[in-house]
Amino acid sequence: MAENPHLDSSARAKFNGMKIYVYDLPPQFNSDWLKNERCSRHLFASEVAIHRAVLSSEVRTFDPWQADLFFVPVYVSCNFSEVNGFPAIGHARALIASAIQHLSSDLPFWNHSRGSDHVFVASHDFGSCFHSMEDMAVSEGIPEVLRNSIILQTFGVKGKHPCQEVENVVVPPYISPESVANTLEASPVTGRRDIFAFFRGKMEVHPKNVSGRYYSKRVRTTILRKYGNDRRFYLRRHRFAGYQSEIARSKFCLCPLGWAPWSPRLVESVALGCVPVIIADGIRLPFPSAVPWAEISLTVAEADVGKLGGILAHVAATNLTAIQRNLWDPRARKALLFDDTVSEGDATWQVLIALSGKLDRSHRRSRVSTE
């Protein structure tokens, strides 16, 4: 079978006629990891969601000789630590190298382009550097074997950084569309918002120096110390399964950096209609052509976090209503959520739009143009 039987000509035109071949790798590279149900649900699960959606998408081709790009489905974020339950990604480099060895020995397409038309997902802290701590990520850098490829990664900053010195697209972390829908059913975006400013998550009273860095650059500690007793701020340090209901009740949702600048709170805040307050200097946000970040969020410099109360009070007294009106446009929510199958405007759709702008990397197209 050469083509996707569900191919839609208008969709193909939308993506510049792009065709993507998805490698059918042995199960140890992807499906075996799904035995743990968390693999397809946690915040790094965009690697699973994008793979599943592309498999049934209009742009998929079953004939690799007709492909412009090649998707390599390797799940590296599903190796959960037995100590703390967090994803352990120490195996990522070896797993990806093994996958590349397999596909390059089986088919010729990697060698044709040296991987420049191959697409990978790196949906964790520092993206394609495959380490959760920045000093180690920077020290090890992007694996040599990936430096010619296209990486879909949650990490992105303005300016130079060793973990984005590769062709890349910034994608949102995974938040379950079902959980968002269930929360919105109980608490619509236009409903009552009785919490002024909300944050639930790790806030250290006495942050420790780890490898020359303090968690969140001490931003979260400053928030806790300065606003912990401020009745306008609803700050909680412990996990709560129903925290999305708290977001849905809030006007402002604080999105400070952790070890990395990005946070799932960015997606949850937008999806649930709470104005994200982004405190992460230089962050690059996902899909800026589809999500009008400047119109739906606030950005506060890390150095100004001590002035946060006054900044939010001023916005609440002036243009909060206008920001909420923009934020509550359902198109922004849709662009940040990965549906099970590609639907117009959803997060995988945005990924395909971004990839369709990189077809100059297609070995097939360059070969055809020279014939």
MOBELGI-V521754 format. One record per residue. PHI is phi in degrees with one decimal (NA if undefined). D_LAST is the distance of its C-alpha to the last C-alpha in whole Angstrom. Layout:
BEGIN
((PHI | D_LAST) (PHI | D_LAST))
END
This chain:
BEGIN
((NA | 26) (-92.4 | 22) (-128.4 | 23) (-67.1 | 26) (-65.2 | 29) (-98.7 | 30) (-61.1 | 27) (-112.5 | 28) (-63.7 | 26) (-68.7 | 27) (-66.8 | 27) (-61.8 | 24) (-62.2 | 23) (-59.1 | 26) (-100.3 | 24) (57.9 | 20) (70.9 | 19) (-62.4 | 19) (-125.0 | 20) (-121.3 | 22) (-99.2 | 22) (-105.2 | 26) (-64.1 | 27) (-94.4 | 30) (-82.5 | 32) (-57.4 | 35) (-62.4 | 38) (-66.2 | 39) (-89.1 | 37) (-150.2 | 37) (-63.0 | 40) (-60.0 | 42) (-69.6 | 43) (-73.8 | 44) (-61.5 | 47) (-91.0 | 48) (-59.3 | 48) (-62.5 | 48) (-55.7 | 45) (-99.2 | 43) (-125.7 | 46) (-82.0 | 46) (-66.4 | 45) (-93.0 | 42) (-77.2 | 41) (-61.2 | 38) (-63.5 | 36) (-79.5 | 37) (-62.8 | 37) (-66.3 | 34) (-57.8 | 33) (-61.0 | 35) (-68.9 | 34) (-66.8 | 30) (-55.5 | 31) (-107.2 | 32) (-84.9 | 30) (-67.1 | 27) (-87.5 | 24) (-70.0 | 25) (-119.0 | 22) (-93.1 | 24) (-108.5 | 20) (-61.9 | 19) (-71.5 | 15) (-98.8 | 15) (-82.7 | 17) (-89.3 | 16) (-132.0 | 19) (-127.9 | 22) (-95.8 | 26) (-109.8 | 28) (-86.2 | 31) (-115.4 | 34) (-93.5 | 37) (-107.4 | 39) (-105.5 | 42) (-107.0 | 44) (-92.5 | 46) (-80.4 | 49) (-64.0 | 52) (-76.9 | 55) (-83.5 | 57) (-121.0 | 56) (81.0 | 53) (-79.5 | 51) (-63.2 | 47) (-105.0 | 47) (-115.5 | 43) (-62.7 | 44) (-89.0 | 42) (-60.5 | 39) (-61.1 | 37) (-67.0 | 38) (-65.7 | 37) (-67.2 | 34) (-60.5 | 33) (-65.9 | 34) (-63.7 | 32) (-65.9 | 29) (-60.5 | 30) (-65.2 | 30) (-71.6 | 27) (-76.9 | 25) (-87.1 | 27) (-92.8 | 26) (-134.7 | 22) (-89.6 | 19) (-73.1 | 18) (-61.5 | 21) (-70.1 | 20) (-59.2 | 16) (-114.6 | 17) (56.3 | 20) (85.4 | 22) (-69.6 | 20) (-107.5 | 19) (-106.4 | 22) (-118.2 | 26) (-125.4 | 29) (-112.4 | 33) (-132.1 | 35) (-102.5 | 38) (-127.4 | 41) (-40.9 | 43) (-114.6 | 41) (52.6 | 37) (-74.5 | 35) (-83.3 | 38) (53.5 | 39) (-152.4 | 43) (-85.3 | 46) (-110.9 | 47) (-63.9 | 46) (-61.8 | 47) (-71.4 | 46) (-60.8 | 42) (-66.5 | 42) (-62.8 | 43) (-84.9 | 41) (67.5 | 38) (-79.0 | 35) (-54.1 | 34) (-52.6 | 31) (-67.6 | 29) (-101.6 | 29) (-69.2 | 28) (-103.6 | 24) (-98.7 | 25) (-105.2 | 26) (-116.1 | 29) (-93.7 | 31) (-138.5 | 35) (-75.7 | 38) (-84.0 | 39) (-165.6 | 38) (-134.4 | 40) (-76.7 | 39) (88.6 | 39) (-80.0 | 38) (-158.3 | 38) (-56.7 | 37) (-88.5 | 37) (-135.0 | 34) (-84.4 | 32) (-161.1 | 29) (-61.6 | 27) (-146.1 | 29) (-127.5 | 31) (-80.4 | 34) (-118.6 | 36) (-77.2 | 39) (-65.6 | 41) (-83.4 | 42) (-127.3 | 45) (-62.5 | 46) (-60.3 | 46) (-66.2 | 49) (-65.2 | 51) (-64.4 | 50) (-61.0 | 51) (-64.6 | 54) (-66.4 | 55) (-68.4 | 54) (-64.5 | 56) (-84.3 | 59) (-138.3 | 59) (-59.5 | 57) (-59.3 | 55) (-88.6 | 58) (-74.7 | 60) (-68.0 | 63) (-122.5 | 62) (-99.4 | 65) (-103.7 | 64) (-73.1 | 63) (-136.1 | 61) (-125.5 | 60) (-154.1 | 58) (-128.9 | 59) (161.4 | 57) (-67.5 | 58) (-136.9 | 60) (-87.8 | 62) (-68.9 | 65) (-128.1 | 65) (-64.4 | 61) (-96.2 | 61) (-78.4 | 59) (-117.6 | 56) (53.9 | 54) (82.7 | 55) (-132.3 | 54) (-103.1 | 56) (-55.1 | 55) (60.4 | 54) (51.4 | 55) (68.2 | 58) (-61.8 | 57) (-66.1 | 58) (-63.6 | 61) (-62.2 | 62) (-60.3 | 61) (-64.5 | 64) (-66.7 | 67) (-83.7 | 67) (-119.0 | 66) (-59.7 | 67) (-108.3 | 71) (-87.5 | 69) (-64.7 | 70) (-73.8 | 67) (-103.5 | 65) (-102.4 | 64) (-112.5 | 63) (-135.9 | 63) (-101.5 | 62) (-112.1 | 62) (-65.6 | 60) (-150.3 | 61) (-59.4 | 59) (-96.9 | 59) (-64.5 | 58) (-62.9 | 56) (-66.1 | 59) (-71.0 | 60) (-60.6 | 56) (-66.3 | 57) (-94.7 | 60) (-105.1 | 59) (-84.9 | 59) (-118.3 | 57) (-119.3 | 55) (-74.7 | 55) (-126.3 | 51) (-78.6 | 52) (-62.0 | 50) (-110.6 | 51) (-73.4 | 49) (-103.3 | 46) (-72.7 | 46) (-84.9 | 44) (-154.4 | 47) (-63.1 | 47) (-61.6 | 49) (-59.0 | 47) (-71.9 | 45) (-62.6 | 49) (-63.2 | 50) (-62.3 | 48) (-62.2 | 48) (-106.9 | 52) (79.2 | 52) (-102.4 | 54) (-63.4 | 53) (-72.3 | 51) (-107.5 | 52) (-87.5 | 50) (-121.8 | 51) (-163.2 | 48) (-57.3 | 48) (77.1 | 44) (-63.9 | 43) (-98.4 | 39) (-97.1 | 40) (-71.5 | 37) (50.5 | 35) (-63.8 | 37) (-76.8 | 35) (-108.7 | 37) (-113.7 | 40) (-79.1 | 42) (-53.3 | 44) (-64.6 | 46) (-96.4 | 47) (-121.9 | 48) (-142.2 | 49) (-117.9 | 51) (-117.6 | 50) (-119.7 | 53) (-63.3 | 53) (-56.1 | 54) (-69.7 | 57) (-101.9 | 58) (-62.3 | 58) (-69.2 | 62) (-99.5 | 62) (-56.2 | 60) (-57.3 | 63) (-67.7 | 64) (-63.6 | 60) (-68.5 | 60) (-63.1 | 64) (-64.9 | 62) (-64.3 | 59) (-61.0 | 61) (-86.2 | 64) (-118.5 | 61) (-119.2 | 58) (-60.0 | 57) (-60.4 | 57) (-66.9 | 54) (-63.6 | 52) (-63.4 | 54) (-60.3 | 53) (-68.2 | 49) (-64.0 | 49) (-80.9 | 50) (-65.2 | 47) (-62.7 | 46) (-65.9 | 42) (-66.8 | 43) (-60.2 | 44) (-61.9 | 41) (-65.8 | 39) (-106.3 | 40) (-114.5 | 41) (-91.8 | 39) (-75.8 | 39) (-63.1 | 39) (-123.2 | 36) (-64.1 | 34) (-127.3 | 36) (-56.0 | 35) (93.5 | 36) (-76.9 | 37) (-63.8 | 36) (-68.3 | 33) (-57.1 | 32) (-64.4 | 32) (-60.3 | 30) (-64.9 | 27) (-59.3 | 27) (-63.5 | 27) (-66.8 | 24) (-67.8 | 22) (-89.8 | 22) (-118.9 | 21) (-75.4 | 17) (-67.4 | 16) (-87.5 | 17) (-71.8 | 15) (-64.5 | 12) (-61.4 | 11) (-67.4 | 10) (-66.7 | 9) (-67.7 | 7) (-64.9 | 5) (-68.6 | 6) (-96.6 | 4) (-81.1 | 0))
END
